[in-house]
Amino acid sequence: MKSLIDILDLTTDELDELIACAEDIIANPDKYAEACRGKKLATLFFEPSTRTRMSFEAAMYELGGNVISVTGAASSSAAKGESVADTAKTVSCYTDIIAIRHPKEGAALVTANNASVPVINAGDGGHCHPTQTLADLLTIWREKGRFTNLTIGVCGDLKFGRTVHSLINAMSRYEGNNFVLISPEELKVPSYVKKDVLQQKGIPYEQTTDLMAVMPKLDILYMTRVQRERFFNEEDYLRLKDSYILTTDKLKAAKPDLAVMHPLPRVNEISVAVDDDPRACYFKQVLNGKYMRMALILKLLREAGKIK
């Protein structure tokens, strides 16, 4: 039985399959309206979420299935000291598939190792967020029509940004891509991402603190917020939180077909005026995330023999 813990759990052929399925769902929603009839998704969210949790729930409902939820550790037996492993074994008795978000890196893997149903990592600490990457990939595909020969700028919190780590892992598997890593010195991409992914595969990248200097060359600009919840020191957060703010003036230097992406939630890092720019893709990402989660739920339930 397969689970999705890291984007690298999926081959590029499987990514193509999921994108094709999502495109078919978009074109023919009625065809999928009863695909998961009688099946249940458990959403275990031990960390705040709006988009990811509601996206999973909307995905399952639109497939004709049902959802049971835990939102917040305080409302679950985790507050009594129950282990993640025991929670996984228990929830497996009630449901057909689990989506879990947890503040601790590795919690999704522990869940998958102890559950008797497929598990989807909906974000584990600062590690990775594979279904956000699926949303990102469908957005890139629909905006650019390819995954190759792209200059991808990632900007903001590259140290704790699990969405960035997953995106780099995914896009590093396609030919001709190069990365521009834009961040304050304190929030640079972790050395293991550079060493184990970019350097090991010989992928060109540059690091800079200056967004405007690299703006004209970018095909994709992936903005991220500086995450208050990942900081131990409030002073550091306040000093760094507004390091990069994308405005309509700054976009004047960008390519006319730049795709501006953001995993959301947005705080200050993209001016609301940018929302009206045709290059703004972040709300498209939200919708694309639902379709990719629908495709993923179908794939995992089929592989588990729970649906045809």
C-alpha positions in Angstrom: 0.0 0.0 0.0 1.4 3.4 -1.0 1.3 6.7 0.9 2.5 10.1 -0.1 5.0 11.5 2.4 7.5 13.3 0.1 7.0 14.5 -3.5 9.9 12.2 -4.4 7.6 9.3 -3.5 6.0 9.9 -6.9 7.9 9.2 -10.2 7.7 11.7 -13.0 5.4 9.3 -14.8 3.1 9.3 -11.8 3.2 13.1 -11.7 2.1 13.1 -15.4 -0.6 10.6 -14.6 -2.0 12.8 -11.7 -1.9 15.9 -13.9 -3.7 14.1 -16.7 -6.3 12.9 -14.2 -6.7 16.5 -12.7 -7.2 17.9 -16.2 -9.9 15.3 -16.9 -11.6 16.1 -13.6 -11.6 19.8 -14.6 -13.1 18.9 -18.0 -15.6 16.2 -16.8 -16.5 16.8 -13.2 -19.7 14.7 -13.4 -17.7 11.6 -14.4 -16.0 11.7 -10.9 -19.0 12.7 -8.7 -19.5 9.2 -7.3 -16.0 7.8 -7.6 -15.5 7.6 -3.8 -19.0 6.9 -2.8 -19.1 5.3 0.7 -15.4 6.0 1.4 -14.1 8.2 4.2 -11.2 10.6 4.4 -9.8 11.5 7.9 -8.2 14.9 8.1 -5.9 15.0 11.1 -4.7 18.6 11.4 -2.5 19.3 14.5 -1.5 22.7 13.1 -3.6 25.6 11.8 -4.8 25.4 8.2 -7.5 26.9 6.0 -6.7 26.1 2.4 -5.1 22.6 2.8 -7.7 21.2 5.1 -10.7 22.6 3.2 -9.1 21.6 -0.1 -8.8 18.0 1.0 -12.4 18.0 2.4 -13.8 19.7 -0.8 -11.9 17.1 -2.9 -13.4 14.2 -1.1 -16.9 15.6 -1.1 -16.7 16.3 -4.8 -15.6 12.7 -5.3 -18.8 11.6 -3.5 -17.0 10.5 -0.3 -17.2 11.7 3.3 -14.9 13.3 5.7 -14.2 12.9 9.4 -11.8 15.5 11.1 -9.5 16.4 13.9 -8.5 20.0 14.0 -5.9 21.0 16.6 -4.1 18.8 19.1 -6.1 20.3 21.9 -9.3 18.6 20.6 -7.7 15.2 20.1 -6.2 12.5 22.3 -2.8 14.0 21.6 -3.7 16.4 24.4 -3.8 13.3 26.7 -0.4 12.2 25.5 -1.4 9.7 22.8 1.5 9.0 20.4 1.2 9.7 16.7 1.7 5.9 16.1 -1.3 5.0 18.3 -3.4 7.7 16.7 -2.6 6.3 13.2 -3.6 2.8 14.3 -6.8 4.0 15.8 -7.9 6.3 13.0 -7.3 3.5 10.5 -10.2 1.6 12.1 -12.6 4.4 11.1 -11.5 5.5 7.6 -10.2 4.6 4.2 -7.5 7.2 3.8 -5.8 9.8 6.1 -4.4 13.3 5.4 -2.2 14.6 8.3 -0.6 17.9 9.1 1.7 18.1 12.1 4.2 20.6 13.4 6.9 17.9 13.9 9.1 16.8 11.0 8.6 13.1 10.4 5.2 12.8 11.9 3.6 11.9 8.6 6.1 9.1 8.0 5.4 7.7 11.5 1.7 7.8 10.7 2.2 6.0 7.4 4.3 3.3 9.1 1.6 2.6 11.6 -1.6 3.1 9.6 -3.4 0.3 7.7 -4.8 2.8 5.2 -3.0 5.2 2.8 -1.6 8.4 4.4 -1.0 11.8 2.7 1.4 14.2 4.2 -0.4 17.6 4.4 2.7 19.3 5.8 5.1 18.2 8.5 6.9 21.0 10.2 9.5 22.7 8.1 10.2 19.4 6.1 7.9 19.2 3.1 4.4 19.7 1.8 3.9 17.4 -1.2 0.3 18.2 -2.1 1.1 21.9 -2.2 3.7 20.9 -4.7 1.1 19.0 -6.7 -0.9 22.2 -6.8 2.2 24.1 -7.9 3.0 21.6 -10.6 -0.5 21.8 -12.1 -0.3 25.6 -12.0 3.1 25.6 -13.8 1.8 23.1 -16.4 -1.3 25.2 -17.1 0.5 28.5 -17.2 3.7 27.4 -19.0 2.8 24.1 -20.8 6.1 22.5 -19.7 8.3 21.6 -16.8 11.6 22.1 -18.6 14.0 25.0 -19.4 12.5 27.3 -16.7 14.2 29.9 -14.5 12.5 29.5 -11.2 12.9 32.2 -8.5 12.0 31.3 -4.9 11.8 34.3 -2.6 11.4 34.8 1.1 11.7 32.2 3.8 13.8 29.5 2.1 15.0 28.0 5.4 11.7 26.9 7.0 9.6 27.0 3.9 8.5 23.4 3.4 6.7 24.3 0.1 10.0 25.6 -1.3 11.9 22.4 -0.4 9.3 20.2 -2.0 9.1 22.4 -5.2 12.9 22.3 -5.6 12.8 18.5 -5.2 10.1 18.2 -7.8 11.4 20.6 -10.5 15.0 19.4 -10.1 13.9 16.2 -11.9 13.2 18.0 -15.2 15.8 19.1 -17.7 17.1 22.6 -18.2 15.7 24.2 -15.1 17.7 26.6 -12.9 16.9 28.1 -9.6 17.4 31.6 -8.2 17.3 31.5 -4.4 16.3 34.9 -3.0 16.3 35.4 0.7 17.9 37.2 3.7 21.1 35.6 4.8 19.4 34.2 7.9 16.7 32.4 5.8 18.8 30.8 3.1 17.9 27.3 1.7 19.3 24.6 4.1 22.6 23.3 3.0 21.2 19.7 2.7 18.8 20.9 0.0 21.7 22.5 -1.9 24.0 19.6 -1.4 21.7 16.7 -1.8 19.5 18.1 -4.6 21.0 20.9 -6.5 24.7 20.2 -6.3 24.3 16.4 -6.6 22.3 16.7 -9.8 24.5 19.5 -11.2 21.5 21.9 -11.4 22.5 25.6 -11.9 21.5 27.9 -9.1 22.4 31.3 -7.6 21.8 32.8 -4.2 21.0 36.5 -3.8 19.4 38.9 -1.4 18.4 41.3 -4.2 15.0 40.4 -5.8 15.1 43.3 -8.3 18.5 42.3 -9.7 17.2 39.0 -10.9 13.5 39.8 -11.7 14.0 40.3 -15.5 15.3 36.7 -16.0 12.6 34.8 -14.1 9.9 32.6 -15.7 8.4 31.8 -12.3 8.5 33.8 -9.1 7.5 31.7 -6.1 6.9 34.1 -3.1 6.7 32.8 0.5 5.9 34.5 3.8 8.3 34.7 6.7 6.7 32.2 9.1 6.2 33.6 12.6 5.4 30.1 13.9 8.9 28.8 12.9 10.8 31.4 14.9 12.1 31.0 18.4 12.9 34.7 18.7 10.2 37.3 18.1 12.8 40.0 17.4 14.3 38.0 14.5 10.8 37.5 13.0 10.0 41.2 13.2 13.3 42.2 11.7 12.9 39.8 8.7 9.1 39.6 8.1 9.0 42.4 5.5 12.3 41.6 3.7 10.5 41.3 0.3 7.3 42.9 -0.7 6.2 42.4 -4.3 4.4 45.4 -5.8 3.1 46.4 -9.2 6.1 48.7 -9.7 8.5 45.9 -9.1 6.7 43.8 -11.7 7.4 46.3 -14.4 10.9 44.8 -14.6 9.5 41.2 -15.1 8.7 39.2 -18.2 5.2 39.7 -19.6 4.5 36.0 -19.1 6.0 35.7 -15.6 4.0 33.4 -13.3 3.7 34.8 -9.8 3.0 32.0 -7.3 2.5 31.8 -3.6 1.4 28.9 -1.4 -0.6 31.3 0.8 -1.5 32.5 3.3 -0.2 35.9 2.3 0.8 38.5 5.0 2.6 41.5 3.5 4.8 39.9 0.9 2.6 40.5 -2.1 0.7 43.8 -2.4 -3.1 43.3 -3.0 -2.7 45.5 -6.1 -0.8 42.6 -7.7 -3.9 40.5 -7.6 -5.3 42.3 -10.6 -2.1 41.6 -12.7 -2.7 38.7 -15.2 0.6 37.2 -14.0 -0.8 36.6 -10.5 -1.4 32.8 -10.2 -1.7 32.2 -6.5 -5.5 31.9 -6.4 -5.3 29.6 -9.4 -3.0 27.5 -7.3 -5.7 27.2 -4.6 -8.2 25.8 -7.1 -5.6 23.6 -8.8 -4.7 22.1 -5.4 -8.3 20.8 -5.0 -8.1 19.1 -8.4 -4.7 17.5 -7.7 -5.8 16.3 -4.3 -8.9 14.7 -6.0 -6.6 12.9 -8.4 -4.3 11.8 -5.6 -7.1 10.4 -3.4 -8.3 8.4 -6.4 -4.9 7.1 -7.2 -4.1 6.0 -3.6 -7.6 4.4 -3.0 -7.3 2.5 -6.3 -3.8 1.2 -5.3 -5.2 0.2 -1.9 -8.0 -1.8 -3.7 -10.7 0.4 -2.0 -12.2 1.7 -5.3 -12.0 0.5 -8.9 
